[in-house]
Amino acid sequence: MGESDATTIAADIRDEARRLATACVDLALPSRLIGGLAIWARCPSSHTGTFARSYQDMDFAVGSAATTKFKALLVTQGYLPDQFFNGLHGATRLYYQEPAGHWSIDVVIDELVMSHKLDLRGRLDGPALTVPLADLLLTKLQVWEINRKDLGDAACLLADHALSEDDTDEDGVSIPRLRSVLGKDWGFCHTFERNARKVAELWSQEQLPNAAHNVGDQVRGLLQAVEDAPKSRAWRLRSRVGERLRWYETPEEIRH
């Protein structure tokens, strides 16, 4: 994929997200889809039915060592960088516009920092177009002020994919990865558990017909796995403070 492909931007953002993500895989770039379009790419349940939705932008995570190559990829495809934003935030985030203004691309570098911090280093390669499913679930359920859109995305992920004890299982939600992340950070764990219960509540009201998995059962499995996970000393110390001290951030949306 090179400069001659600059005019091949797809008309539909979903097709374009898949095209760019495929390019990252083909070029062995440590960069993968995250966000709603990552759910769409991995979860058939998100395509139709109660949790289907539209998409106004796409999100990628990229390893810092590959940032220059990823930026070059977007430019050769015709995307326009926000020079001011990228100059100000370029160590951690990048922002690009589709040339006709139909959508934008938000890029995080190495880690996603919202209500909590999720380190994605070492999770940005492999054959899939997205980050691993456990990381995708963590990105959705780490938002303290979570909305129905993110809850619905999480429900689709759990409806379509089994929990797995194998972190190399590309089509499973890795329980070892969840234990590793949540067993070190009480605040992240607390938010995740609370939001997982919200997913189960939403599912009890709006179940998808013919789902591969019962999301209520999946959530119960998740919560039990997190409860059983070994906890770090920092986790145990922070748990003693509990909700007396705020455990999450409320970052404002950065204006572009």
JOTA-V63329 format. One record per pair of residues at least 24 apart in sequence whose C-alpha atoms are under 10 Angstrom apart, sorted by the first residue. I is the first residue (numbers start at 1). J is the second residue. Records with the same first field share a line. If there is no record, write none. Layout:
# JOTA-V63329
I=J, J
This chain:
# JOTA-V63329
1=26, 27, 73, 76, 77
2=72, 73, 75, 76, 77
3=72, 73, 75, 76, 77, 78
4=76, 77
5=76, 77, 78
6=73, 74, 75, 76, 77, 78, 79
7=76, 77, 78
8=77, 78
9=77, 78, 79, 98, 99
11=102
12=55, 102, 103
13=37, 54, 55, 56, 57, 58, 98, 102, 103, 104
14=38, 40, 41, 54, 55, 56, 57, 58
15=41
16=58
17=41, 57, 58, 59, 60, 105, 129
18=129, 130
19=129
20=60, 73, 74, 77, 129
21=60, 128, 129, 130
22=127, 128, 129, 130
23=73, 129
24=62, 69, 70, 73, 124, 125, 129
25=124, 125, 126, 127, 128, 129, 130
26=127
27=69, 70, 73
28=66, 124, 125, 126, 127
29=62, 63, 65, 66, 67, 69, 70, 124, 125, 126
30=61, 62, 63, 64, 65, 66, 67, 69, 70, 110, 121, 122, 123, 124, 125, 126, 131
31=60, 61, 62, 63, 64, 66, 67, 70, 107, 108, 109, 110, 123, 124, 125, 126, 129, 130, 131
32=59, 60, 61, 62, 63, 107, 123, 124, 125, 126, 128, 129, 130, 131, 132
33=58, 59, 60, 61, 62, 107, 124, 128, 129, 130, 131, 132, 136
34=58, 59, 60, 61, 106, 107, 108, 112, 129, 130, 131, 132, 133, 135, 136, 137, 139, 140
35=59, 60, 61, 106, 130, 131, 136, 137, 139, 140, 150, 153
36=136, 140, 149, 150, 152, 153, 154
37=130, 153
38=129, 130, 131, 132, 133, 136, 153
39=130, 133, 136, 137, 140, 150, 153, 154, 156, 157
40=153, 156, 157
41=128, 129, 130
42=128, 129, 130, 133, 156, 157, 160, 161, 171
43=153, 154, 155, 156, 157, 158, 159, 160, 161
44=156, 157, 159, 160, 211
45=152, 153, 155, 156, 157, 158, 159, 160, 208, 209, 210, 211, 212
46=152, 153, 154, 155, 156, 157, 159, 160, 208
47=156
48=208
49=206, 207, 208, 209
50=152, 206, 207, 208
51=148, 149, 150, 151, 152, 153, 154, 155, 156, 206, 207, 208
52=149, 152, 153, 156
53=149, 152, 153
55=103
56=102, 103, 104, 105
57=96, 97, 98, 102, 103, 104, 105, 106
58=96, 103, 104, 105, 106, 107
59=95, 104, 105, 106, 107, 108
60=93, 94, 105, 106, 107, 108, 109, 124, 130, 131
61=93, 94, 106, 107, 108, 109, 110, 111, 112, 120, 121, 123, 124, 130, 131
62=92, 93, 107, 108, 109, 110, 111, 120, 121, 123, 124, 125
63=108, 109, 110, 111, 120, 121, 122, 123, 124, 125
64=91, 92, 108, 109, 110, 111, 121
65=109, 110
66=109
67=91, 94, 107, 108, 109, 110
70=107
71=95, 96, 107
74=98, 105
79=104, 105
80=104, 105
81=105
82=256
84=256
85=254, 255, 256
86=256
95=256
96=256
112=139, 142
113=139, 142, 143, 249, 251
114=139, 142, 143, 144, 248, 249, 250, 251, 252, 253
115=139, 141, 142, 143, 144, 145, 146, 187, 188, 191, 247, 248, 249, 250, 251
116=141, 142, 143, 144, 185, 187, 188, 189, 191, 247, 248, 249, 250, 251
117=142, 181, 185, 188, 248, 249
118=142, 181, 188
119=181
126=168, 170
127=170
128=170, 171
131=170
132=167, 168, 169, 170, 171, 172, 173, 174, 177
133=157, 158, 161, 163, 167, 169, 170, 171, 172, 173, 174, 177
134=163, 164, 167, 170, 171, 172, 173, 174, 175, 176, 177, 178
135=173, 174, 177, 178, 181
136=173
137=173, 174, 178, 192, 196
138=177, 178, 181, 182, 188, 189, 192
139=192
140=192, 195, 196
141=188, 189, 191, 192, 193, 194, 195, 196, 198, 199
142=187, 188, 189, 190, 191, 192, 193, 194, 195, 196, 248
143=188, 191, 192, 195, 248, 249, 250
144=188, 190, 191, 192, 194, 195, 247, 248, 249, 250
145=191, 195, 248, 249, 250
146=191, 195, 198
147=195, 198
148=198, 199, 202
150=195, 199
151=195, 196, 197, 198, 199, 200, 201, 202, 203
152=198, 199, 202, 203, 206
153=199
154=195, 196, 199, 200, 215
155=196, 198, 199, 200, 202, 203, 206, 207, 208, 214, 215, 216, 218, 219
156=199, 203, 207, 208, 211, 213, 215
157=213, 215
158=199, 211, 212, 213, 214, 215, 216, 217, 218, 219
159=203, 207, 208, 210, 211, 212, 213, 214, 215, 216, 217, 218
160=211, 212, 213, 214, 215
161=211, 212, 213, 215, 218
162=212, 213, 214, 215, 218
163=213, 218, 219, 221, 222
173=222
175=221, 222, 225, 226, 229
176=225, 226, 229
178=222, 225, 226, 229
179=222, 225, 226, 227, 228, 229, 230, 231
180=226, 229, 230, 231, 232
181=226, 229, 231
182=226, 227, 229, 230, 231, 232, 235
183=226, 227, 228, 229, 230, 231, 232, 233, 234, 235, 236
184=229, 230, 231, 232, 233, 234, 235, 236
185=231, 232, 233, 234, 235, 236, 238, 239, 247
186=231, 232, 234, 235, 236, 237, 238, 239, 240, 242, 247
187=235, 238, 239, 242, 243, 246, 247, 248, 249
188=235, 247, 248
189=223, 226, 227, 235, 247
190=239, 242, 243, 247, 248
191=247, 248
192=222, 223, 226
193=219, 222, 223, 226, 227
194=223
195=219
196=220, 222, 223
197=222, 223
